[in-house]
Amino acid sequence: MKNYVTGKEYSGVNATTLAMAGVDSVVTFKQAVKSLGIPGSKLKGLKACAKLVMFKEDEETGEKKPRFFSVFDASEVLARA
């Protein structure tokens, strides 16, 4: 399982989540609009295939906090182009 735009392979719980969703490659909404040039209006109604987690360090406390984001099956996104 990888990100279609960056080519990054997912690992850990995100890889497990994507394996359960049964997809090979994914994109975020912003990547579809910015990098692939697909109008946001064409993506409306597209169901997210998974919610992934990324940990970001809080600048004030230094604590790592989870940030969740939705990803979409890249083949479904490209079909709407």
Secondary structure, 3 states (H helix, E strand, C coil): CEECCCCCECCHHHHHHHHHHCCCEEECHHHHHHCCCCCHHHHCCCCCCEEEEEEEECCCCCCEEEEEEEEEEHHHHHHCC
